[in-house]
Amino acid sequence: MKVSGCIIQKRQIIDHTENLFNANYKGKRIYISTDHGFGKPQYDHLKRFLIDVVDIKTGMYDVQTYQDLHTVRDAIIYALKGAMLVS
């Protein structure tokens, strides 16, 4: 899967649906989901995504937030930028 210039190998992708993404990339665990307790998005045409990026070795969060975006692909790009994996 190629997103924003990053190639995430299929074997590293655990889940990938329109509402969930869970994968490992460059020593980070990227978890994105619409199943959370943060309420509804501000606008009806968006989805509210929980976005977590955790360093696998240390367990520290690089990104821990929620964001209103159009698609899970947009949320992946947001997570990659937040973790400084892309510019």
Rosetta constraint file for C-alpha pairs under 8 A:
AtomPair CA 1 CA 7 HARMONIC 5.62 0.50
AtomPair CA 1 CA 8 HARMONIC 5.19 0.50
AtomPair CA 1 CA 9 HARMONIC 6.30 0.50
AtomPair CA 1 CA 10 HARMONIC 6.71 0.50
AtomPair CA 2 CA 6 HARMONIC 5.50 0.50
AtomPair CA 2 CA 7 HARMONIC 4.43 0.50
AtomPair CA 2 CA 8 HARMONIC 6.26 0.50
AtomPair CA 3 CA 7 HARMONIC 6.49 0.50
AtomPair CA 3 CA 8 HARMONIC 7.76 0.50
AtomPair CA 3 CA 73 HARMONIC 7.55 0.50
AtomPair CA 3 CA 76 HARMONIC 7.73 0.50
AtomPair CA 3 CA 77 HARMONIC 6.92 0.50
AtomPair CA 4 CA 77 HARMONIC 6.52 0.50
AtomPair CA 4 CA 86 HARMONIC 7.50 0.50
AtomPair CA 5 CA 86 HARMONIC 7.81 0.50
AtomPair CA 6 CA 86 HARMONIC 7.61 0.50
AtomPair CA 8 CA 12 HARMONIC 6.85 0.50
AtomPair CA 8 CA 13 HARMONIC 7.35 0.50
AtomPair CA 8 CA 24 HARMONIC 7.90 0.50
AtomPair CA 8 CA 25 HARMONIC 6.33 0.50
AtomPair CA 9 CA 13 HARMONIC 6.80 0.50
AtomPair CA 12 CA 23 HARMONIC 5.54 0.50
AtomPair CA 12 CA 24 HARMONIC 5.32 0.50
AtomPair CA 12 CA 25 HARMONIC 7.16 0.50
AtomPair CA 13 CA 21 HARMONIC 7.86 0.50
AtomPair CA 13 CA 22 HARMONIC 6.19 0.50
AtomPair CA 13 CA 23 HARMONIC 4.24 0.50
AtomPair CA 13 CA 24 HARMONIC 6.56 0.50
AtomPair CA 14 CA 21 HARMONIC 7.66 0.50
AtomPair CA 14 CA 22 HARMONIC 5.36 0.50
AtomPair CA 14 CA 23 HARMONIC 5.33 0.50
AtomPair CA 15 CA 20 HARMONIC 6.59 0.50
AtomPair CA 15 CA 21 HARMONIC 5.27 0.50
AtomPair CA 15 CA 22 HARMONIC 4.97 0.50
AtomPair CA 15 CA 23 HARMONIC 6.93 0.50
AtomPair CA 16 CA 20 HARMONIC 5.66 0.50
AtomPair CA 16 CA 21 HARMONIC 4.51 0.50
AtomPair CA 16 CA 22 HARMONIC 6.56 0.50
AtomPair CA 17 CA 21 HARMONIC 6.36 0.50
AtomPair CA 17 CA 72 HARMONIC 7.98 0.50
AtomPair CA 18 CA 71 HARMONIC 7.08 0.50
AtomPair CA 18 CA 72 HARMONIC 5.89 0.50
AtomPair CA 19 CA 32 HARMONIC 7.85 0.50
AtomPair CA 19 CA 33 HARMONIC 5.64 0.50
AtomPair CA 19 CA 34 HARMONIC 5.41 0.50
AtomPair CA 19 CA 35 HARMONIC 7.78 0.50
AtomPair CA 19 CA 72 HARMONIC 6.47 0.50
AtomPair CA 20 CA 31 HARMONIC 7.69 0.50
AtomPair CA 20 CA 32 HARMONIC 5.60 0.50
AtomPair CA 20 CA 33 HARMONIC 4.48 0.50
AtomPair CA 20 CA 34 HARMONIC 6.70 0.50
AtomPair CA 20 CA 72 HARMONIC 7.19 0.50
AtomPair CA 21 CA 30 HARMONIC 7.43 0.50
AtomPair CA 21 CA 31 HARMONIC 5.76 0.50
AtomPair CA 21 CA 32 HARMONIC 4.99 0.50
AtomPair CA 21 CA 33 HARMONIC 6.47 0.50
AtomPair CA 21 CA 72 HARMONIC 7.26 0.50
AtomPair CA 21 CA 76 HARMONIC 7.97 0.50
AtomPair CA 22 CA 29 HARMONIC 7.31 0.50
AtomPair CA 22 CA 30 HARMONIC 5.61 0.50
AtomPair CA 22 CA 31 HARMONIC 4.54 0.50
AtomPair CA 22 CA 32 HARMONIC 6.38 0.50
AtomPair CA 23 CA 29 HARMONIC 5.84 0.50
AtomPair CA 23 CA 30 HARMONIC 5.31 0.50
AtomPair CA 23 CA 31 HARMONIC 6.73 0.50
AtomPair CA 24 CA 28 HARMONIC 5.52 0.50
AtomPair CA 24 CA 29 HARMONIC 4.56 0.50
AtomPair CA 24 CA 30 HARMONIC 6.07 0.50
AtomPair CA 25 CA 29 HARMONIC 6.53 0.50
AtomPair CA 25 CA 30 HARMONIC 7.33 0.50
AtomPair CA 27 CA 55 HARMONIC 6.13 0.50
AtomPair CA 27 CA 56 HARMONIC 5.68 0.50
AtomPair CA 27 CA 57 HARMONIC 7.37 0.50
AtomPair CA 28 CA 53 HARMONIC 6.36 0.50
AtomPair CA 28 CA 54 HARMONIC 5.45 0.50
AtomPair CA 28 CA 55 HARMONIC 4.54 0.50
AtomPair CA 28 CA 56 HARMONIC 5.40 0.50
AtomPair CA 29 CA 52 HARMONIC 7.92 0.50
AtomPair CA 29 CA 53 HARMONIC 5.54 0.50
AtomPair CA 29 CA 54 HARMONIC 5.12 0.50
AtomPair CA 29 CA 55 HARMONIC 6.37 0.50
AtomPair CA 29 CA 56 HARMONIC 6.24 0.50
AtomPair CA 30 CA 51 HARMONIC 7.67 0.50
AtomPair CA 30 CA 52 HARMONIC 5.99 0.50
AtomPair CA 30 CA 53 HARMONIC 4.59 0.50
AtomPair CA 30 CA 54 HARMONIC 6.70 0.50
AtomPair CA 30 CA 79 HARMONIC 7.40 0.50
AtomPair CA 31 CA 50 HARMONIC 7.88 0.50
AtomPair CA 31 CA 51 HARMONIC 6.06 0.50
AtomPair CA 31 CA 52 HARMONIC 5.16 0.50
AtomPair CA 31 CA 53 HARMONIC 6.29 0.50
AtomPair CA 32 CA 49 HARMONIC 6.35 0.50
AtomPair CA 32 CA 50 HARMONIC 5.47 0.50
AtomPair CA 32 CA 51 HARMONIC 4.68 0.50
AtomPair CA 32 CA 52 HARMONIC 6.36 0.50
AtomPair CA 32 CA 72 HARMONIC 7.53 0.50
AtomPair CA 32 CA 75 HARMONIC 7.14 0.50
AtomPair CA 32 CA 76 HARMONIC 7.42 0.50
AtomPair CA 33 CA 49 HARMONIC 5.40 0.50
AtomPair CA 33 CA 50 HARMONIC 5.20 0.50
AtomPair CA 33 CA 51 HARMONIC 6.90 0.50
AtomPair CA 34 CA 47 HARMONIC 7.18 0.50
AtomPair CA 34 CA 48 HARMONIC 6.03 0.50
AtomPair CA 34 CA 49 HARMONIC 4.76 0.50
AtomPair CA 34 CA 50 HARMONIC 6.15 0.50
AtomPair CA 35 CA 49 HARMONIC 7.89 0.50
AtomPair CA 35 CA 50 HARMONIC 7.66 0.50
AtomPair CA 36 CA 50 HARMONIC 6.65 0.50
AtomPair CA 38 CA 48 HARMONIC 7.86 0.50
AtomPair CA 38 CA 66 HARMONIC 7.67 0.50
AtomPair CA 39 CA 48 HARMONIC 7.80 0.50
AtomPair CA 40 CA 47 HARMONIC 7.62 0.50
AtomPair CA 40 CA 48 HARMONIC 6.40 0.50
AtomPair CA 41 CA 46 HARMONIC 6.23 0.50
AtomPair CA 41 CA 47 HARMONIC 5.78 0.50
AtomPair CA 41 CA 48 HARMONIC 5.05 0.50
AtomPair CA 41 CA 68 HARMONIC 5.73 0.50
AtomPair CA 42 CA 46 HARMONIC 7.68 0.50
AtomPair CA 42 CA 68 HARMONIC 7.25 0.50
AtomPair CA 45 CA 70 HARMONIC 7.15 0.50
AtomPair CA 46 CA 68 HARMONIC 5.87 0.50
AtomPair CA 46 CA 69 HARMONIC 5.29 0.50
AtomPair CA 46 CA 70 HARMONIC 4.85 0.50
AtomPair CA 46 CA 71 HARMONIC 7.85 0.50
AtomPair CA 47 CA 68 HARMONIC 5.44 0.50
AtomPair CA 47 CA 69 HARMONIC 5.54 0.50
AtomPair CA 47 CA 70 HARMONIC 5.98 0.50
AtomPair CA 47 CA 71 HARMONIC 7.22 0.50
AtomPair CA 48 CA 66 HARMONIC 6.70 0.50
AtomPair CA 48 CA 67 HARMONIC 5.59 0.50
AtomPair CA 48 CA 68 HARMONIC 4.33 0.50
AtomPair CA 48 CA 69 HARMONIC 6.41 0.50
AtomPair CA 49 CA 66 HARMONIC 5.37 0.50
AtomPair CA 49 CA 67 HARMONIC 5.39 0.50
AtomPair CA 49 CA 68 HARMONIC 6.21 0.50
AtomPair CA 49 CA 69 HARMONIC 7.16 0.50
AtomPair CA 49 CA 72 HARMONIC 7.83 0.50
AtomPair CA 49 CA 75 HARMONIC 7.00 0.50
AtomPair CA 50 CA 64 HARMONIC 7.85 0.50
AtomPair CA 50 CA 65 HARMONIC 6.10 0.50
AtomPair CA 50 CA 66 HARMONIC 4.34 0.50
AtomPair CA 50 CA 67 HARMONIC 6.75 0.50
AtomPair CA 51 CA 63 HARMONIC 6.86 0.50
AtomPair CA 51 CA 64 HARMONIC 5.91 0.50
AtomPair CA 51 CA 65 HARMONIC 5.37 0.50
AtomPair CA 51 CA 66 HARMONIC 5.49 0.50
AtomPair CA 51 CA 67 HARMONIC 7.37 0.50
AtomPair CA 51 CA 75 HARMONIC 7.20 0.50
AtomPair CA 51 CA 79 HARMONIC 6.53 0.50
AtomPair CA 52 CA 61 HARMONIC 7.10 0.50
AtomPair CA 52 CA 62 HARMONIC 7.60 0.50
AtomPair CA 52 CA 63 HARMONIC 5.22 0.50
AtomPair CA 52 CA 64 HARMONIC 4.59 0.50
AtomPair CA 52 CA 65 HARMONIC 6.56 0.50
AtomPair CA 52 CA 79 HARMONIC 7.36 0.50
AtomPair CA 53 CA 61 HARMONIC 5.81 0.50
AtomPair CA 53 CA 62 HARMONIC 5.37 0.50
AtomPair CA 53 CA 63 HARMONIC 4.87 0.50
AtomPair CA 53 CA 64 HARMONIC 6.61 0.50
AtomPair CA 53 CA 79 HARMONIC 6.73 0.50
AtomPair CA 53 CA 83 HARMONIC 6.87 0.50
AtomPair CA 54 CA 59 HARMONIC 5.88 0.50
AtomPair CA 54 CA 60 HARMONIC 5.60 0.50
AtomPair CA 54 CA 61 HARMONIC 4.41 0.50
AtomPair CA 54 CA 62 HARMONIC 5.71 0.50
AtomPair CA 54 CA 63 HARMONIC 7.10 0.50
AtomPair CA 55 CA 59 HARMONIC 5.19 0.50
AtomPair CA 55 CA 60 HARMONIC 5.50 0.50
AtomPair CA 55 CA 61 HARMONIC 6.36 0.50
AtomPair CA 55 CA 62 HARMONIC 6.93 0.50
AtomPair CA 56 CA 60 HARMONIC 7.89 0.50
AtomPair CA 62 CA 82 HARMONIC 7.20 0.50
AtomPair CA 62 CA 83 HARMONIC 5.27 0.50
AtomPair CA 63 CA 79 HARMONIC 6.78 0.50
AtomPair CA 63 CA 82 HARMONIC 6.04 0.50
AtomPair CA 63 CA 83 HARMONIC 6.10 0.50
AtomPair CA 67 CA 75 HARMONIC 7.70 0.50
AtomPair CA 69 CA 74 HARMONIC 6.37 0.50
AtomPair CA 69 CA 75 HARMONIC 6.53 0.50
AtomPair CA 70 CA 74 HARMONIC 6.57 0.50
AtomPair CA 71 CA 75 HARMONIC 6.58 0.50
AtomPair CA 72 CA 76 HARMONIC 6.19 0.50
AtomPair CA 73 CA 77 HARMONIC 6.35 0.50
AtomPair CA 74 CA 78 HARMONIC 6.19 0.50
AtomPair CA 75 CA 79 HARMONIC 6.12 0.50
AtomPair CA 76 CA 80 HARMONIC 6.14 0.50
AtomPair CA 77 CA 81 HARMONIC 6.16 0.50
AtomPair CA 78 CA 82 HARMONIC 6.05 0.50
AtomPair CA 79 CA 83 HARMONIC 6.13 0.50
AtomPair CA 80 CA 84 HARMONIC 6.14 0.50
AtomPair CA 80 CA 85 HARMONIC 5.13 0.50
AtomPair CA 80 CA 86 HARMONIC 5.91 0.50
AtomPair CA 81 CA 85 HARMONIC 5.94 0.50
AtomPair CA 81 CA 86 HARMONIC 5.27 0.50
AtomPair CA 81 CA 87 HARMONIC 6.11 0.50
